Structure formats: C-alpha cells, structure tokens
Amino acid sequence: MSDVFMNTYQRLPVTFAKGEGAWLTDVNGKRYLDFAAGIAVNCLGHAYPPLVKAISEQAGKLNHTCNYYMSDVSAAFAEKLVAACSGAGMKNVFLANSGAEANEGACKIVRKYSLAKYGTGRHTIVTLRDSFHGRTITTLAATGQDSFHKDFGPYTEGFVYVPAEDIDALDRALNPATTAGFMLEAVQGESGIKPLSAEYLAAAARLCAERDILLVFDEIQTGVGRTGTFLACEGYGIKPDIVTLAKGLSGGIPVGAVLAGEKAADVLQLGDHGSTFGGNAVAAAAGLVVLDTVAQPAFLREIARKGEMLSTAIAAWKHPNITAIRGKGLMIGVDIDSEARPVIEAAIGRAKSGGDPGLLVISAGKKTLRMLPPYIISDQEIAQGLEILRSVL
C-alpha cells in the first residue's frame, strides 16, 4: 500500500483503523493514547458524538455548493466564528481549506491594503526566524527557517526575517516606506513550541499601529482554544489586524479561515480572492460543533488547567534527560538531551495487543517532544500518558 504514495513522509510504524475520545486503535487492535491530536487538529478527540452527528446529518442534506451561492450552514458558521473572534477585534471572514491557504489570503490582504493606500514599493512582509507559515511557494517564503528554503525556488519575493524577541531588530525591519505587514505566531510551533513574551508582542503591536503596518497573527496551531484562550492574541490583550485559523477549527475536517479587523475588513473586493471548497457545508457543520463546545469560558479554563497540570507533572520529575519545558495551554514542548525520534518510536512500541497501550507524541525540531492532546482528554488519561512517557525516557 505504501508504494503508491510519494515519498514525502518519514512515517512511524503504525497504521490506524479507528479512534474514540483520546484513544486510537491500529489495524492489529493495539491501543494508543493520543497526545498529538493530528497536530492540533482533533481538538475534540476522535468520534466525538456531537461532531459525528453533525457531519452525518449535513452529509445527508447538502455537502457542497460553490461560492456563487450561499448555504445556510456556512453562513451560520461564519457568523459564529466572527462572533467568537470579536473580542480580538475581528469583523469578517474568508473561508478556505487549510492553514497555508489562510496565510496566503492574509498576505494578499496585507499587500493590497498597502498598495491601495501608499502605492507601489511598500509590499515587504516581515516574519520571524524559526517561524512556520505553510508549504506553498509563498508561505514557504514567509517561513523563517533556512532548511525550508531549498529545491523549489525562486520563491515569492518580499519577505524579510528578524530574530524573535529582538525589538531593536524589529524596529529596524518595520520600515514604513517599504513594509506592509508583520506576520507572527504567538507560540512558534514547528520549531520547538516557543512562546513569545508579552513585552515583545506589545512592542510589535505598538510599532505596527504607529506605522500603519498590518499585524497578522498566524493562529493556525495556537487558535481555537489551544493556548487556553480562544485566540492566543487574546491571552496577550492584543487586537491584530488579521488572524488566520485552520487545524482544530472543524475538529478534523479540512478548513481554513482569514479574519480581518477594522482596517483590513474591506480590502478584498469582488474577484480579488476565491476558493472552490472554502465554506464547504460539511466543514461548516463540524465547525459549528467546535465553536459551540470550545468557545465557552468554562471550557477554555479547563484547557488552561489541564495544560498546567501536564507541565507541572513533567517538571516535578526533575528528569535528567529533560532540559526545558515550554508552552501555553495544551500546546507543550519538552526539550530532551537527545533526538526526539527514538523516544517517539519507543512510546509507540509500548503498545501490546490486548495489553499495555502506547503513546502518541510528535516532535517540533530534532530534540523537542511536542504534546497537543485533544481538549476532551481526562486528568486520568493525562496521568496515564505521562507515566508511559516517563517509562520510555
């Protein structure tokens, strides 16, 4: 079976057949506790009954129309999503299919805003070193990691990278004569779960506002409750001009979203952007369930509590192979003093048919274990997963 796929993934030695809650079962009947959630996608776990019901019912009514028309469910989803993000100043939304597409849309808004207001020559978008914004040609150009900048050039021009937490470097890069936008992740995910400081983010927001440079929060991984607030920017008290979402937004169904605040809300006009599958009815139905569940203060407090519980428990081990613990909410990185891959494989290898379960964790960089459990995971399951990890370490 694997021979038919292009050789793009270094897959781990397991093939899954089904899931329930925070658990997955492979084709041999072995069970695994899921601390990865499909890279922050399955935020409500597997086979979450209200999600299954909504997807099934919507598929039985209407699964797709093109965007020449409106569907009732996509309209309801868009309205509820904008309302959930209104605390961050968001006014409207464009629905897409993925995080990379959402970030592409954000780049288009940034550049058109600047062109319309200031004319040509002011189109540079600043991003951070160690950032990750997607796999398309443009979002690879936006990604501030040299390891991604090979083989597929030339890339879209007009991106400049600065080191995180260096306010002086950011000040120099945000040249109002040439710069249109600044895109960042509040917690850099792919490079090691690196939260940015409140001081840095506040300075970035101030500089962008003073110079009329659009501030874009890439919340593909941090959004939809992952850090303990619905949007990570809310946890820092910042209202960006643009927010991008994907991953957990529909609980496992492909979706992406670009939300715009007051400055950017009217930039895109007829014919400026489009998507065949954006606003898909099944994805919208799933998204409504996610919003109804996650965008509630009590539920978000539970995410923050569980994340603190997880981090505190690992720190209490004082394990000699653990060198650092970072994160916010249920987005946690654990640095170890050796490569992460053997640990990940060993955690999977713990699974026995009809016996001990395995554990699914993933990496973020070579020496960081990344934990992104589903929000519905129980305290007991967190403790069980941590015991597996400790035994492997």
N, C-alpha and C positions, 0 to 999 in steps of 0.2 A: 504493500500500500504506500509506503513512504517514498518509493521510487518515482511516483507521479508528481511529487511536489518539487518545486525549485529549491535548491539547497541554500535557503536563506536563514534557517533557524538551527541553532545547536540545541536540539530538543532533548529534554530529560526523559529517562527510561520509564515512561508510564503513559498509558492510553486510557482516558476516562470514558465511562459509559453513562453515568448518571450522578446527580447530586441532590442533597436535601439539607437545607439550613446551612450550617458552616462546614458541611462534610461533602466529600466527593468519593465516588466508588469507581475503581478501574474495571477493565474488562475481565479481570481474574477474580473479582469480588473483594479485593483489598480496599480498605477504607483509609482516607486521609483527611486530617483536619486542615482546613483551608485558611492559611494566613496570607494569601496572595490576592484572592478575590478577582482573578483575571486581570491583574494590575489595576486594582481600584475600580473595576467595572461592576462586579456583582455585589453592589453595596448592601443589598437586602438578602444576600446569600443565594442559594440555589433552590429552585422550585418554590419560591415564596408564594403561598396560596393566593393572596390578592393579585399578585403580578401575573400568575398563571391564568387566573380567571379573566383579568382584563385583556390579556393578549389573545386568549382563546375566543372571547366574545367579540373582540374587534375584528379578528381574522374572519369570523363568521358573518360580519356585516360589511366591512369595507377595509381592504388592506392598503390600497394606494389610489390616489388620483394625482395628476400632475399639478403644478402650481399655477396653471391657468384658472384653476378653481380653488375654492376653499372647502375644507372638510370641517365638520362640527368639532371633531376631537382634536384636530391640530390647532384650531382657534382656541379651544378651551385650554390646551397645554401651553400655548404661547402666552395667554393672558395670565395663567397661574405662575408661569416661570418668571415673567416680568414682575409680577407682584412679589414673588419670593426674593427677587433681587432689588426691589425698590429701595430697601434700606441702604444699599450701596449706590443709589442714585441712578439706577438703570431705568430707561424709558421705553425701549422697544427691542425687538429681537429679530435676527435672521436665523432660520433653522437649516442646518446642514447634516452631514452624516458622520463626521469624525472630528477629532481634535485638530489634525493638520488642516482640514478644510476650514474649521473655525478660525484658526490663526491666519490662514490665507485671507479670509474675509476681513479680519482685523487690519491686516497690512494694507488692503485696498482702501478701507475707510480712512486710515491714517494718511495715506498719500493723497487721496482725493481731497480731504479736508485741507491739507496744506497747499495743494495746487490751486484750489479754488480761492483761497484767502490770500496767498502770498506769491503765487506764480511758480514758474519752474526753478529748479536748483535747490529747493528745500524739501528733499524727499528721504534723507537718511533716517534709518530706524536703528536706534541703539539697543543692544541686548547685552546680557551678562555672560562673562566667561563661565563655563560649566553649565550653561542653560541647555534646555532641550525643548524645541518647539514643533517638531514633526519631521516627516520623511519625504515630503515633496521637495522639488528643487528650491522653491522659495523658503520653505520652513527649515530646510537644511542650512540654507544661507543664514537664516536667523539664529540657528543653533550655535552657541559659542563654544564648541568643542572641536578642536583640530582633527580629532580622529574621524569625525563625520565628513570632513571636507576633502574627500579623495574620490577619484574614479568617475564622478558624474558631472564634473564641471564643463563649461563655465556655469557658475551659479548666478542667481539673480543678484545684481549689484545693489549697493546702497545700504549695507548693514555694517555696523561698527560695534566692536565688543569692548567692554570695560570689565575690570575685576569687581566682583561683588564686595560690598561694604567699604569701598573706596569712594567717599563722597567727593573728594577733590577731582578724581578721575572722571566721575560722572558729571561734575560741574563743567569740566573742560569739554567733554563729549557732547553735552546738550547745547550745542551752538545754535542759537535761534535763527541764524542766517542760513543754515544748511539742514537742520534736523527737524523731522516731522513728528517722530514718536519715540517712546521708550517702552519696550516690552520686557516683562519680567515674570518670574514665578516667585510667589511669596515663600515657598519652600521648594528649592531645586530638587526635583525628584530623581531623575535618571542618573545624576552624578553623585548621589550619596545621601539624599534626604538632608538638605542643608537649609534650615530656616534662616531667612534674612532678619536682621534686627529691626525693631520698631523705629529706632532712630534713623536708620538708613532709608527705610520706606517713607518715613515722614519727610525726610530731606528730598527724596526723589519726587514725591508728590508736590512739594513746595516749588522746586525748580521747574517742574513741568508746567505748573499753573502760572508761574511768573512769566514764562517764555512762550506760552500758548503752544506747548508741545504735548500731544496727546499721550496720556498714560494708559498703557494696556496691561491688565493683569491676566496672564495666561493661567487660568484656573482649571485646566483640563484634568489635572490629577488632584489638586488641592480643593476643588469646589464640591458642591453638593454634599456638604457636611463633613468631608473627610478630616478637616482640622479642628472640628468642634464648633465652628460657626458655619452657617450655610455657605457663605463665601469666605475664603481666607482673608480677603481685604477687610471684611467687617471686623475680624478679630484685631485688626490694627487701626480701626477707626478711619479708614481711607476710602474715598469715593473715586474710583478711577473713571476715565472717560470711556473705556471699553473693557468688557470682561468676556473671556472665551471659556466655554464649557464643553465637556463631552463625557467620556468614560462612564461614571456612575449615573449619569443623568436619566437613563432609561433602564437601569438595573440589569443590563446585559444585551439590550437591543441597540444596534448602531445608531448613534445620534450625535450631533454637534450643534453648538449654538454660539452666535456672536451677539452680545448685548451691548447697547450703546447708551451712554448717559446724555445729558442735555446738549453738550457741544457737538456730539457725533451722531445724534439720533436722526438727523435729516440729510446726512451726507449722501447715502446711496439713494438713487432715484431710479425710475423705470429703465430697465435694461442694463443697469450697472452690474448686477450680480444675479446668480441663479443656481439652482440645484434640482436635478430631476427627482431625487429621492428625499430631499430636505422637507421636513414636515410630514414624513410618512405616517399614516394613520396608526399603524401598529406600534411604531416607536412612540408616538404621541400618547397612546393609551397607556403604554408602560410608564412613560414619563409622568403621567398624572398620578399613578400609584406612588412612584418615588417621591414626588413633591408632597402629596398628601401625608406621607409617612415621615419623611426626613425633615421637611421644613417646619418643624414644630419645636418650640423652645425646650420642652422636656426631653425630646428625643435627642436633640443636639447636645444637651447637657450630659446625657448618657454616653454619647460618643467620646466627649472630653474625659469623662470619668474613667471609662474603660481604657482609653489611651494612657492616662496617668497610672492606672493600675498596672498595665503591661510594662511601661517604662520603669516604674518603681520596683517591680518584682525583679526585673533583669539587673537593675543597678544593685539590688540587695545581694545578688550572688557574689559580687566582687570577684568575678571570674577572671583568672589571669590572662585568658586569651581575648577578652573584650577590652578594647582600648577607648571606646567612646559610645555614647547613646545620644541620639538627637531625634527631634521630630515635634509634631503637634497633632493632638487628637490621635486618631488611628492611622497615622502616617509616620512610621518609626523606622529609623535606621540604626543598626548596631554594627559598629566597626570592629573587626577582628584582626588579629595579627598574622593572618594567613589568607590565602584566596578563599572566596566565599563558595565557589562551585563545589568543592568536595563536601562541605558542610551541607549544602542544599541536597546533594545526591544522597548523603548518608541519612538525612531526615526522611527522604522518600523511601530509602531502603529499609527503614524500620518497619514498614507495613508487612504484615503476615496474613495470609488467607485465613479468615475466621479467628484471627488473633489480634496482636498489637497493631495499632494504627500507625500510619506515617504522618508526616507534617509537610505542608507545602509552604516554603518561604522562597523568596526570589532575591536577586542581587540588585544593587544600584552602585555600579562601579565594581572593581575587582575584589575589594575587601570589605564591602558593606552588605550586610543582610538587611533586606527590605521587608517590612511587615505592613500589610494593608488588609487586615481582616475585615470580613463583612460586618456591618454595624449590628446585626442581629446576634452576633456571637455572644454566648453567655459567659459569666465570670468563671464558671467551672470549666468551660471549653478553653478559655484563655489559659487557665492554670494547667490544664492537660497539655496544651500545645507547648507551653513554656517548659514543662517537665521533659517533653521529648527533645526540645532544642538543647536543654541543659545536658541531657544524657549524651547527645551527639557531640556537643562541644567538649 
